[in-house]
């Protein structure tokens, strides 16, 4: 497969240069099995696992034997918190637990590569030379997205903005009012995040960092 060449846009939406994608990362292959495992692992980690019930030993009360062992004609009972009784304990009920599980790093990397290749195939991969704003105003970021032909009203999935470093204060303030726009550092992004967005916008420096990360 030949190397993919994509245009690089500036904040005004004009093409300023082209970028040749690294074939070791952008090879066009989408491994659905790796994506499935990565998404399952991510969603499992999001589960809180707080469901909890009390066993007969944890329910308050029931210390006194309801009636004597023999001579009453009734079934023998040692506690009023017997699971068979109302207000009794629960047998084999749920308890707080961690649903997360570890995933091999190679599968995580393969899933991220596959999700990036999927975005390229869908033509939802946009390279930005850099993003700079003069003031912490949402209007400036909205203008940049509009120039890149990203319609947040029509695209319900929104977009993901990947940056090389920590988001600056002004940019962070400007982005927080755009609920359809998520942002992250390229070194911290993952397959689920990439797949969940409609458009992926990544700066040139962030793309270089991401490629270096995936080539290790």
VMD Tcl script that draws the C-alpha trace (Angstrom):
set ca {
  {0.00 0.00 0.00}
  {1.27 3.45 -0.94}
  {1.76 6.08 1.71}
  {-1.28 8.27 2.36}
  {-0.80 12.01 1.86}
  {-3.23 14.36 3.59}
  {-3.53 18.15 3.47}
  {-2.55 20.30 6.46}
  {-4.86 23.22 7.22}
  {-4.34 26.42 9.16}
  {-6.83 28.05 11.53}
  {-8.51 29.80 8.59}
  {-9.23 26.48 6.88}
  {-6.70 27.02 4.09}
  {-4.38 24.24 2.95}
  {-0.82 25.26 3.76}
  {1.08 22.02 3.05}
  {0.73 18.25 2.81}
  {1.67 15.55 5.29}
  {2.82 12.04 4.43}
  {1.44 9.56 6.95}
  {3.84 6.99 8.34}
  {3.08 3.61 6.76}
  {4.06 1.75 9.92}
  {1.05 3.27 11.66}
  {-1.29 4.21 8.82}
  {-1.21 0.99 6.85}
  {-4.94 0.98 6.09}
  {-5.70 -2.10 8.20}
  {-8.57 -2.05 10.67}
  {-8.38 -4.93 13.15}
  {-11.94 -5.26 14.45}
  {-10.98 -7.94 16.99}
  {-8.45 -5.63 18.67}
  {-10.96 -2.76 18.66}
  {-13.59 -5.00 20.24}
  {-11.26 -5.99 23.06}
  {-10.10 -2.41 23.66}
  {-13.64 -1.05 23.78}
  {-14.75 -3.82 26.14}
  {-11.80 -3.15 28.44}
  {-12.46 0.60 28.48}
  {-16.17 0.24 29.20}
  {-15.51 -2.36 31.89}
  {-13.28 0.15 33.68}
  {-16.12 2.69 33.60}
  {-18.43 0.39 35.56}
  {-18.62 1.40 39.21}
  {-19.65 -2.00 40.57}
  {-21.32 -0.50 43.66}
  {-24.31 -2.88 43.87}
  {-24.36 -4.40 47.33}
  {-26.63 -6.60 49.44}
  {-26.34 -7.80 53.03}
  {-25.88 -11.39 54.05}
  {-27.61 -12.81 57.13}
  {-24.55 -11.93 59.16}
  {-24.67 -8.27 58.10}
  {-28.38 -7.55 58.62}
  {-29.01 -5.88 61.97}
  {-30.99 -7.84 64.55}
  {-31.71 -11.53 64.62}
  {-29.45 -12.30 67.55}
  {-32.17 -13.90 69.62}
  {-33.60 -17.29 68.67}
  {-37.28 -16.69 67.68}
  {-38.57 -19.72 69.60}
  {-37.21 -22.78 71.30}
  {-35.77 -25.60 69.26}
  {-38.34 -28.27 70.09}
  {-41.88 -28.61 71.29}
  {-43.63 -25.81 69.39}
  {-44.62 -27.82 66.31}
  {-42.97 -25.30 64.07}
  {-39.84 -25.58 61.96}
  {-36.60 -24.96 63.81}
  {-35.20 -21.45 63.30}
  {-32.01 -19.98 64.69}
  {-32.43 -16.36 63.59}
  {-35.13 -14.01 62.32}
  {-32.63 -12.84 59.68}
  {-32.73 -16.21 57.94}
  {-32.70 -15.68 54.14}
  {-36.07 -17.46 53.95}
  {-37.66 -14.82 56.15}
  {-38.84 -11.31 55.33}
  {-36.15 -8.77 56.27}
  {-33.65 -11.61 56.21}
  {-30.23 -11.65 54.54}
  {-29.63 -12.25 50.84}
  {-27.95 -15.41 49.57}
  {-25.36 -14.95 46.80}
  {-26.32 -11.30 46.30}
  {-24.06 -8.74 44.59}
  {-21.21 -7.09 46.46}
  {-18.92 -4.20 45.44}
  {-16.45 -5.36 42.83}
  {-14.06 -4.13 40.17}
  {-15.11 -5.11 36.64}
  {-11.87 -3.89 35.05}
  {-9.35 -6.21 33.48}
  {-5.87 -5.74 32.06}
  {-5.30 -5.69 28.32}
  {-1.89 -6.35 26.71}
  {-0.16 -3.18 25.52}
  {0.23 -4.61 22.00}
  {-3.53 -5.02 21.67}
  {-4.10 -1.47 22.96}
  {-1.66 -0.10 20.38}
  {-3.16 -2.20 17.59}
  {-6.66 -1.00 18.50}
  {-5.54 2.63 18.47}
  {-3.82 2.17 15.10}
  {-6.96 0.53 13.71}
  {-9.22 3.32 14.99}
  {-6.95 5.95 13.39}
  {-6.95 4.06 10.09}
  {-10.75 3.87 10.27}
  {-10.96 7.67 10.64}
  {-8.67 8.15 7.64}
  {-10.80 5.79 5.53}
  {-13.95 7.69 6.56}
  {-12.34 11.02 5.58}
  {-12.86 12.21 9.15}
  {-9.16 12.80 9.87}
  {-8.14 16.47 9.79}
  {-4.58 17.71 10.30}
  {-4.15 21.23 11.68}
  {-0.80 23.02 11.59}
  {-1.38 24.56 15.03}
  {-4.17 26.07 17.08}
  {-3.76 29.45 18.70}
  {-6.34 31.86 20.04}
  {-5.85 35.44 21.22}
  {-8.57 35.38 23.89}
  {-10.35 32.74 25.94}
  {-13.51 32.96 23.87}
  {-15.59 30.08 22.57}
  {-16.39 32.14 19.49}
  {-12.76 31.91 18.31}
  {-12.67 28.12 18.56}
  {-16.08 27.87 16.87}
  {-14.70 29.98 14.02}
  {-11.74 27.63 13.58}
  {-14.05 24.60 13.50}
  {-16.34 26.32 11.03}
  {-13.40 27.09 8.73}
  {-12.50 23.38 8.85}
  {-16.10 22.57 7.85}
  {-16.89 20.85 11.13}
  {-20.63 21.21 11.74}
  {-21.30 20.44 15.40}
  {-25.07 20.80 14.97}
  {-25.35 18.13 12.27}
  {-22.62 15.82 13.53}
  {-24.07 14.54 16.82}
  {-20.91 12.53 17.57}
  {-18.96 15.80 17.81}
  {-15.23 15.99 17.32}
  {-12.02 15.18 19.14}
  {-9.14 17.64 19.26}
  {-5.73 16.09 19.93}
  {-2.97 18.41 21.10}
  {0.77 17.84 21.68}
  {0.94 19.27 25.20}
  {-1.33 20.19 28.08}
  {-4.11 22.49 27.00}
  {-3.33 26.11 27.72}
  {-5.60 28.05 30.06}
  {-7.15 30.28 27.39}
  {-7.83 27.40 25.01}
  {-9.22 25.23 27.79}
  {-11.64 27.98 28.83}
  {-12.72 28.46 25.22}
  {-13.32 24.74 24.67}
  {-15.25 23.97 27.84}
  {-18.49 25.54 26.54}
  {-18.44 23.38 23.42}
  {-20.03 20.20 24.75}
  {-19.63 18.40 21.41}
  {-15.87 18.96 21.39}
  {-13.53 16.79 23.45}
  {-9.81 17.45 23.72}
  {-6.87 15.42 24.94}
  {-3.13 15.03 24.57}
  {-2.01 12.72 21.79}
  {0.11 10.73 24.26}
  {-3.00 9.93 26.35}
  {-5.59 9.20 23.68}
  {-7.06 5.70 23.23}
  {-9.11 3.71 20.75}
  {-12.50 4.26 22.39}
  {-12.04 8.03 22.40}
  {-11.08 8.07 18.74}
  {-13.95 5.84 17.66}
  {-16.53 7.77 19.67}
  {-15.93 11.06 17.85}
  {-17.31 12.05 14.47}
  {-14.32 14.13 13.35}
  {-10.74 13.77 14.55}
  {-8.73 17.00 14.47}
  {-5.06 16.68 15.32}
  {-2.25 19.20 15.19}
  {0.89 18.39 13.23}
  {3.08 18.20 16.35}
  {0.55 16.00 18.11}
  {0.45 13.65 15.11}
  {4.23 13.29 15.18}
  {4.11 12.47 18.89}
  {1.32 9.97 18.34}
  {3.23 8.21 15.54}
  {6.36 8.03 17.70}
  {4.29 6.53 20.52}
  {2.75 3.84 18.31}
  {6.04 2.91 16.62}
  {7.66 1.88 19.91}
}
mol new
graphics top color blue
foreach p $ca { graphics top sphere $p radius 0.5 }
foreach p [lrange $ca 0 end-1] q [lrange $ca 1 end] { graphics top cylinder $p $q radius 0.2 }
display resetview
